[in-house]
């Protein structure tokens, strides 16, 4: 069944905003009395019935609520440098939401070619991917942050940085992923992390990892990392 999204939820009713309302009533031709399903982006799916249709919004009554619907059994934070061609970063975002990710932090690195992102557009992509993959939880997308800030933060769980430079300390990512323990993974820009950033990661006890023997594009590496966590928790 088609999912709709709304943040306007009271104890008994849900108000579909204009874009969702138009799609529901004009495109899919739902009318008063029809049953639909709505997600709140926080993990709850609602069975609802349309009770009022207006030009720019649709009011629904709540029939049932299903908590933790489609919520993945792990916490994953992906810190990824946006690509120069933003379409590639958006492709990563879509696939990450489909598999399951809790937080996405766009990185500004020494070698970054893009330092500006359109946050509202990324939110729309997340919502679309959430509905398409039949989930009720969308990730938090943080404002773009400096790589040095992330590297000096103290995160719980496994903290990894994937880079292309030679290092005797590199480990394979997959064996480090542990069920029940949160994971934070850094993926750098097309020019990779700078020597200073790698040194800062080492000073702050980030685990250096590789994703195999191939040199991967930023978005490919990020998707591979998300997939590794996804597979590890469902193997």
C-alpha positions in Angstrom: 0.0 0.0 0.0 1.1 3.6 -0.7 2.5 5.4 2.3 1.9 9.1 3.1 3.9 11.3 5.4 2.9 13.9 7.9 4.3 15.7 10.9 0.9 17.1 11.8 -0.4 14.4 14.2 -2.8 14.8 17.1 -4.0 12.0 19.4 -7.0 11.3 17.2 -6.3 12.9 13.7 -3.6 13.5 11.1 -3.5 16.4 8.7 -1.8 15.7 5.4 0.1 18.7 4.1 -0.4 20.1 0.6 2.0 18.0 -1.4 0.9 14.7 0.3 -2.8 15.7 0.1 -2.7 16.5 -3.6 -1.0 13.2 -4.3 -3.5 11.3 -2.2 -6.7 12.9 -3.5 -5.8 14.2 -7.0 -3.3 11.7 -8.3 -4.4 8.5 -6.5 -8.1 9.6 -6.3 -8.7 8.7 -2.7 -11.9 10.1 -1.3 -13.7 10.4 2.0 -14.1 7.1 3.7 -11.0 5.6 2.1 -8.4 3.9 4.3 -4.8 4.9 3.9 -1.5 4.5 5.8 0.6 7.4 7.1 4.0 7.5 8.7 5.5 10.2 10.9 9.2 9.7 10.2 9.8 8.8 13.8 9.0 5.1 13.6 5.2 5.0 13.8 2.8 3.9 11.0 -0.8 4.9 11.3 -3.9 3.2 9.8 -6.2 6.1 9.0 -9.4 7.0 7.3 -10.0 10.2 5.3 -12.8 12.3 6.9 -12.3 15.7 5.2 -10.8 16.9 1.9 -9.8 20.5 1.3 -8.0 22.2 -1.5 -4.6 22.1 0.2 -4.9 19.6 3.0 -6.7 16.4 3.9 -7.9 15.4 7.4 -7.8 11.8 8.5 -8.9 10.0 11.7 -6.5 7.6 13.3 -7.7 4.0 13.5 -4.6 2.3 14.7 -0.9 3.0 15.4 2.0 0.7 14.9 5.2 1.7 16.7 8.7 0.8 15.6 7.4 0.0 12.2 10.2 -1.0 9.8 12.8 0.2 12.3 16.2 -1.4 11.8 17.9 -3.1 14.8 21.0 -1.0 15.0 22.2 2.6 15.1 24.3 3.8 12.2 25.8 7.3 11.8 27.3 8.1 8.3 29.6 11.1 8.0 30.1 11.6 4.2 31.7 14.4 2.2 29.1 15.6 -0.4 30.3 15.0 -4.0 31.0 17.8 -6.5 28.1 16.3 -8.6 25.4 16.4 -5.9 23.3 13.8 -7.8 25.8 11.2 -6.6 25.5 12.2 -3.0 21.7 12.2 -3.3 21.9 8.7 -4.8 23.8 7.5 -1.7 21.3 9.2 0.5 18.4 7.4 -1.2 20.0 4.0 -0.9 21.1 4.5 2.7 17.6 5.3 3.7 16.3 2.2 1.9 18.7 -0.1 3.8 18.6 1.8 7.1 20.6 4.7 8.6 19.9 6.8 11.7 22.0 9.9 11.1 23.8 11.5 8.2 26.4 14.2 8.7 27.7 15.9 5.5 31.4 16.6 5.9 33.5 19.6 5.0 37.0 18.2 4.5 40.3 19.8 3.4 39.9 18.3 -0.1 36.1 18.9 -0.4 34.9 20.3 -3.7 31.4 21.0 -2.3 30.7 22.9 0.9 27.1 23.9 0.3 24.1 21.6 0.3 20.3 22.2 0.0 19.0 20.7 3.3 15.3 20.9 2.3 16.0 18.9 -0.9 17.9 16.2 1.0 14.9 16.0 3.4 12.5 15.4 0.5 14.7 12.7 -0.8 14.8 11.0 2.6 11.0 11.1 2.9 10.5 9.7 -0.6 13.0 6.9 0.0 11.4 6.1 3.4 8.0 5.8 1.9 9.2 3.8 -1.1 11.0 1.3 1.1 7.9 1.0 3.4 9.5 2.4 6.5 8.3 4.8 9.2 11.6 6.2 10.3 13.7 8.7 8.4 17.3 9.7 9.4 18.3 12.9 10.9 20.3 15.0 8.5 22.7 17.3 10.2 24.0 20.6 8.8 27.4 20.3 7.1 30.2 20.1 9.6 34.0 20.3 9.5 35.7 17.0 9.5 38.0 18.1 12.3 34.9 18.7 14.5 33.6 15.2 13.9 37.0 13.6 14.5 37.4 15.3 17.9 33.8 14.4 19.1 33.4 11.4 21.3 30.9 9.0 19.9 29.8 5.7 21.5 30.4 2.4 19.9 32.6 1.6 16.9 34.1 4.7 15.1 35.8 4.1 11.8 37.4 6.2 9.1 37.7 4.8 5.6 40.6 6.3 3.6 42.7 5.4 0.6 46.2 6.1 2.0 48.6 3.3 2.8 48.5 2.4 6.5 49.6 -0.7 8.4 46.8 0.0 10.8 43.9 -0.5 8.4 41.4 -3.2 9.1 38.5 -4.6 7.2 35.2 -2.9 8.2 32.9 -5.9 8.2 34.4 -7.8 11.2 34.4 -4.6 13.3 30.6 -4.2 13.1 29.1 -5.6 16.2 25.4 -6.3 16.8 23.9 -4.1 19.5 26.8 -1.5 19.3 26.4 1.8 17.4 28.6 2.4 14.4 30.0 5.7 13.1 31.7 5.7 9.7 33.5 8.5 7.9 33.8 8.6 4.1 35.9 11.3 2.5 35.7 13.4 -0.6 36.9 12.5 -4.1 40.4 13.7 -3.1 40.3 11.5 0.0 41.1 12.7 3.5 44.2 14.9 3.9 47.2 13.6 5.8 46.3 16.1 8.6 42.8 14.6 8.9 44.1 11.1 9.0 46.6 12.0 11.7 43.8 13.7 13.7 41.7 10.5 13.4 44.7 8.5 14.7 45.2 10.9 17.6 41.5 10.5 18.6 41.5 6.7 18.3 39.4 6.3 15.2 39.8 2.9 13.6 41.2 3.0 10.1 39.3 0.7 7.8 39.2 -0.4 4.2 36.2 -1.6 2.1 38.1 -4.1 0.0 40.9 -3.8 -2.6 39.1 -1.6 -5.2 39.4 2.2 -5.1 35.8 3.4 -4.8 34.0 6.6 -5.5 32.7 8.5 -2.5 29.1 7.5 -3.0 30.0 3.9 -3.8 32.1 3.6 -0.6 29.4 5.1 1.5 26.8 2.7 0.1 29.1 -0.2 0.6 29.6 0.8 4.2 25.9 1.1 4.9 25.3 -2.3 3.2 28.0 -3.9 5.4 26.2 -2.8 8.5 22.8 -3.8 7.1 24.1 -7.3 6.1 25.9 -7.8 9.4 22.7 -7.3 11.4 20.6 -9.6 9.3 23.1 -12.4 8.5 
